[in-house]
Amino acid sequence: MIKKTTDFSKLMTQFAMVGQLGLSLVTPLLVCIFACYMLTTKLGWPGWIYIIGFFFGLGGSMMTAYKVYLEITKKNKPKKRPENEVYFNKHI
């Protein structure tokens, strides 16, 4: 019974990581597009500013996704033992 609970916990953790990655990809793009909308409606800037905002949003999305990727790989990386540590089968 404990094995099933552990598998379910790992599955839910992976779903949460996928959800976090999805939000990390969408949020910077939406923020930049909203900023462009505010610039065009309130300050009267031209419409081509959306293109620049889109690329800035993509850049922010990729940087955030890369940081999430690094965090996940750091979390899943096994810990290395010191070289001079003596194991049960390694006495010399």
PyMOL commands that place a pseudoatom at each C-alpha (Angstrom):
pseudoatom trace, name=CA, resn=MET, resi=1, chain=A, elem=C, hetatm=0, pos=[0.000, 0.000, 0.000]
pseudoatom trace, name=CA, resn=ILE, resi=2, chain=A, elem=C, hetatm=0, pos=[2.872, 2.363, 0.700]
pseudoatom trace, name=CA, resn=LYS, resi=3, chain=A, elem=C, hetatm=0, pos=[4.284, 1.824, -2.794]
pseudoatom trace, name=CA, resn=LYS, resi=4, chain=A, elem=C, hetatm=0, pos=[1.052, 3.003, -4.431]
pseudoatom trace, name=CA, resn=THR, resi=5, chain=A, elem=C, hetatm=0, pos=[0.988, 6.137, -2.274]
pseudoatom trace, name=CA, resn=THR, resi=6, chain=A, elem=C, hetatm=0, pos=[4.574, 6.937, -3.208]
pseudoatom trace, name=CA, resn=ASP, resi=7, chain=A, elem=C, hetatm=0, pos=[3.851, 6.448, -6.919]
pseudoatom trace, name=CA, resn=PHE, resi=8, chain=A, elem=C, hetatm=0, pos=[0.788, 8.683, -6.680]
pseudoatom trace, name=CA, resn=SER, resi=9, chain=A, elem=C, hetatm=0, pos=[2.816, 11.329, -4.874]
pseudoatom trace, name=CA, resn=LYS, resi=10, chain=A, elem=C, hetatm=0, pos=[5.491, 11.278, -7.577]
pseudoatom trace, name=CA, resn=LEU, resi=11, chain=A, elem=C, hetatm=0, pos=[2.827, 11.477, -10.276]
pseudoatom trace, name=CA, resn=MET, resi=12, chain=A, elem=C, hetatm=0, pos=[1.181, 14.492, -8.657]
pseudoatom trace, name=CA, resn=THR, resi=13, chain=A, elem=C, hetatm=0, pos=[4.574, 16.165, -8.241]
pseudoatom trace, name=CA, resn=GLN, resi=14, chain=A, elem=C, hetatm=0, pos=[5.267, 15.702, -11.941]
pseudoatom trace, name=CA, resn=PHE, resi=15, chain=A, elem=C, hetatm=0, pos=[1.843, 17.126, -12.858]
pseudoatom trace, name=CA, resn=ALA, resi=16, chain=A, elem=C, hetatm=0, pos=[2.573, 20.134, -10.675]
pseudoatom trace, name=CA, resn=MET, resi=17, chain=A, elem=C, hetatm=0, pos=[5.913, 20.653, -12.429]
pseudoatom trace, name=CA, resn=VAL, resi=18, chain=A, elem=C, hetatm=0, pos=[4.236, 20.526, -15.833]
pseudoatom trace, name=CA, resn=GLY, resi=19, chain=A, elem=C, hetatm=0, pos=[1.651, 23.041, -14.670]
pseudoatom trace, name=CA, resn=GLN, resi=20, chain=A, elem=C, hetatm=0, pos=[4.359, 25.322, -13.331]
pseudoatom trace, name=CA, resn=LEU, resi=21, chain=A, elem=C, hetatm=0, pos=[6.236, 25.105, -16.615]
pseudoatom trace, name=CA, resn=GLY, resi=22, chain=A, elem=C, hetatm=0, pos=[3.066, 25.975, -18.534]
pseudoatom trace, name=CA, resn=LEU, resi=23, chain=A, elem=C, hetatm=0, pos=[2.414, 29.017, -16.387]
pseudoatom trace, name=CA, resn=SER, resi=24, chain=A, elem=C, hetatm=0, pos=[6.053, 30.020, -16.710]
pseudoatom trace, name=CA, resn=LEU, resi=25, chain=A, elem=C, hetatm=0, pos=[5.727, 29.995, -20.479]
pseudoatom trace, name=CA, resn=VAL, resi=26, chain=A, elem=C, hetatm=0, pos=[2.451, 31.891, -20.709]
pseudoatom trace, name=CA, resn=THR, resi=27, chain=A, elem=C, hetatm=0, pos=[2.769, 34.568, -18.019]
pseudoatom trace, name=CA, resn=PRO, resi=28, chain=A, elem=C, hetatm=0, pos=[5.660, 36.699, -19.406]
pseudoatom trace, name=CA, resn=LEU, resi=29, chain=A, elem=C, hetatm=0, pos=[4.091, 36.726, -22.852]
pseudoatom trace, name=CA, resn=LEU, resi=30, chain=A, elem=C, hetatm=0, pos=[0.738, 37.875, -21.490]
pseudoatom trace, name=CA, resn=VAL, resi=31, chain=A, elem=C, hetatm=0, pos=[2.354, 40.563, -19.341]
pseudoatom trace, name=CA, resn=CYS, resi=32, chain=A, elem=C, hetatm=0, pos=[4.268, 41.975, -22.315]
pseudoatom trace, name=CA, resn=ILE, resi=33, chain=A, elem=C, hetatm=0, pos=[1.214, 41.926, -24.567]
pseudoatom trace, name=CA, resn=PHE, resi=34, chain=A, elem=C, hetatm=0, pos=[-0.821, 43.673, -21.849]
pseudoatom trace, name=CA, resn=ALA, resi=35, chain=A, elem=C, hetatm=0, pos=[1.917, 46.306, -21.493]
pseudoatom trace, name=CA, resn=CYS, resi=36, chain=A, elem=C, hetatm=0, pos=[1.777, 46.878, -25.260]
pseudoatom trace, name=CA, resn=TYR, resi=37, chain=A, elem=C, hetatm=0, pos=[-1.999, 47.195, -25.075]
pseudoatom trace, name=CA, resn=MET, resi=38, chain=A, elem=C, hetatm=0, pos=[-1.680, 49.824, -22.364]
pseudoatom trace, name=CA, resn=LEU, resi=39, chain=A, elem=C, hetatm=0, pos=[0.959, 51.719, -24.374]
pseudoatom trace, name=CA, resn=THR, resi=40, chain=A, elem=C, hetatm=0, pos=[-1.173, 51.771, -27.512]
pseudoatom trace, name=CA, resn=THR, resi=41, chain=A, elem=C, hetatm=0, pos=[-4.466, 52.695, -25.842]
pseudoatom trace, name=CA, resn=LYS, resi=42, chain=A, elem=C, hetatm=0, pos=[-3.324, 55.151, -23.159]
pseudoatom trace, name=CA, resn=LEU, resi=43, chain=A, elem=C, hetatm=0, pos=[-0.285, 56.784, -24.778]
pseudoatom trace, name=CA, resn=GLY, resi=44, chain=A, elem=C, hetatm=0, pos=[-1.217, 56.394, -28.447]
pseudoatom trace, name=CA, resn=TRP, resi=45, chain=A, elem=C, hetatm=0, pos=[1.887, 54.462, -29.480]
pseudoatom trace, name=CA, resn=PRO, resi=46, chain=A, elem=C, hetatm=0, pos=[1.750, 52.775, -32.920]
pseudoatom trace, name=CA, resn=GLY, resi=47, chain=A, elem=C, hetatm=0, pos=[0.531, 49.213, -33.345]
pseudoatom trace, name=CA, resn=TRP, resi=48, chain=A, elem=C, hetatm=0, pos=[3.890, 47.791, -34.401]
pseudoatom trace, name=CA, resn=ILE, resi=49, chain=A, elem=C, hetatm=0, pos=[4.921, 47.925, -30.730]
pseudoatom trace, name=CA, resn=TYR, resi=50, chain=A, elem=C, hetatm=0, pos=[3.041, 44.620, -30.330]
pseudoatom trace, name=CA, resn=ILE, resi=51, chain=A, elem=C, hetatm=0, pos=[5.740, 42.881, -32.390]
pseudoatom trace, name=CA, resn=ILE, resi=52, chain=A, elem=C, hetatm=0, pos=[8.468, 44.076, -30.036]
pseudoatom trace, name=CA, resn=GLY, resi=53, chain=A, elem=C, hetatm=0, pos=[6.365, 43.134, -27.019]
pseudoatom trace, name=CA, resn=PHE, resi=54, chain=A, elem=C, hetatm=0, pos=[5.747, 39.684, -28.446]
pseudoatom trace, name=CA, resn=PHE, resi=55, chain=A, elem=C, hetatm=0, pos=[9.465, 39.015, -28.865]
pseudoatom trace, name=CA, resn=PHE, resi=56, chain=A, elem=C, hetatm=0, pos=[10.254, 40.350, -25.394]
pseudoatom trace, name=CA, resn=GLY, resi=57, chain=A, elem=C, hetatm=0, pos=[7.516, 38.077, -24.031]
pseudoatom trace, name=CA, resn=LEU, resi=58, chain=A, elem=C, hetatm=0, pos=[8.976, 35.077, -25.855]
pseudoatom trace, name=CA, resn=GLY, resi=59, chain=A, elem=C, hetatm=0, pos=[12.411, 35.877, -24.489]
pseudoatom trace, name=CA, resn=GLY, resi=60, chain=A, elem=C, hetatm=0, pos=[11.045, 36.119, -20.963]
pseudoatom trace, name=CA, resn=SER, resi=61, chain=A, elem=C, hetatm=0, pos=[9.155, 32.871, -21.420]
pseudoatom trace, name=CA, resn=MET, resi=62, chain=A, elem=C, hetatm=0, pos=[12.230, 31.024, -22.619]
pseudoatom trace, name=CA, resn=MET, resi=63, chain=A, elem=C, hetatm=0, pos=[14.375, 32.378, -19.787]
pseudoatom trace, name=CA, resn=THR, resi=64, chain=A, elem=C, hetatm=0, pos=[11.792, 31.421, -17.182]
pseudoatom trace, name=CA, resn=ALA, resi=65, chain=A, elem=C, hetatm=0, pos=[11.331, 27.964, -18.712]
pseudoatom trace, name=CA, resn=TYR, resi=66, chain=A, elem=C, hetatm=0, pos=[15.105, 27.476, -18.690]
pseudoatom trace, name=CA, resn=LYS, resi=67, chain=A, elem=C, hetatm=0, pos=[15.275, 28.391, -15.004]
pseudoatom trace, name=CA, resn=VAL, resi=68, chain=A, elem=C, hetatm=0, pos=[12.451, 25.955, -14.193]
pseudoatom trace, name=CA, resn=TYR, resi=69, chain=A, elem=C, hetatm=0, pos=[14.301, 23.280, -16.176]
pseudoatom trace, name=CA, resn=LEU, resi=70, chain=A, elem=C, hetatm=0, pos=[17.511, 23.918, -14.222]
pseudoatom trace, name=CA, resn=GLU, resi=71, chain=A, elem=C, hetatm=0, pos=[15.624, 23.738, -10.927]
pseudoatom trace, name=CA, resn=ILE, resi=72, chain=A, elem=C, hetatm=0, pos=[13.979, 20.430, -11.852]
pseudoatom trace, name=CA, resn=THR, resi=73, chain=A, elem=C, hetatm=0, pos=[17.231, 18.857, -13.003]
pseudoatom trace, name=CA, resn=LYS, resi=74, chain=A, elem=C, hetatm=0, pos=[19.022, 20.062, -9.869]
pseudoatom trace, name=CA, resn=LYS, resi=75, chain=A, elem=C, hetatm=0, pos=[16.260, 18.576, -7.741]
pseudoatom trace, name=CA, resn=ASN, resi=76, chain=A, elem=C, hetatm=0, pos=[16.377, 15.196, -9.508]
pseudoatom trace, name=CA, resn=LYS, resi=77, chain=A, elem=C, hetatm=0, pos=[20.171, 14.943, -9.682]
pseudoatom trace, name=CA, resn=PRO, resi=78, chain=A, elem=C, hetatm=0, pos=[21.556, 12.190, -7.427]
pseudoatom trace, name=CA, resn=LYS, resi=79, chain=A, elem=C, hetatm=0, pos=[24.014, 13.281, -4.774]
pseudoatom trace, name=CA, resn=LYS, resi=80, chain=A, elem=C, hetatm=0, pos=[27.625, 12.264, -5.357]
pseudoatom trace, name=CA, resn=ARG, resi=81, chain=A, elem=C, hetatm=0, pos=[29.585, 10.634, -2.595]
pseudoatom trace, name=CA, resn=PRO, resi=82, chain=A, elem=C, hetatm=0, pos=[33.060, 11.871, -1.735]
pseudoatom trace, name=CA, resn=GLU, resi=83, chain=A, elem=C, hetatm=0, pos=[35.932, 10.043, -3.419]
pseudoatom trace, name=CA, resn=ASN, resi=84, chain=A, elem=C, hetatm=0, pos=[37.659, 9.135, -0.158]
pseudoatom trace, name=CA, resn=GLU, resi=85, chain=A, elem=C, hetatm=0, pos=[34.538, 7.654, 1.455]
pseudoatom trace, name=CA, resn=VAL, resi=86, chain=A, elem=C, hetatm=0, pos=[34.878, 3.983, 2.393]
pseudoatom trace, name=CA, resn=TYR, resi=87, chain=A, elem=C, hetatm=0, pos=[32.001, 1.779, 1.227]
pseudoatom trace, name=CA, resn=PHE, resi=88, chain=A, elem=C, hetatm=0, pos=[31.003, -1.588, 2.611]
pseudoatom trace, name=CA, resn=ASN, resi=89, chain=A, elem=C, hetatm=0, pos=[32.645, -3.420, -0.296]
pseudoatom trace, name=CA, resn=LYS, resi=90, chain=A, elem=C, hetatm=0, pos=[35.490, -0.918, -0.800]
pseudoatom trace, name=CA, resn=HIS, resi=91, chain=A, elem=C, hetatm=0, pos=[38.060, -1.177, 1.981]
pseudoatom trace, name=CA, resn=ILE, resi=92, chain=A, elem=C, hetatm=0, pos=[41.185, 0.031, 0.232]
for i in range(1, 92): cmd.bond("trace and resi %d" % i, "trace and resi %d" % (i + 1))
show_as sticks, trace
zoom trace
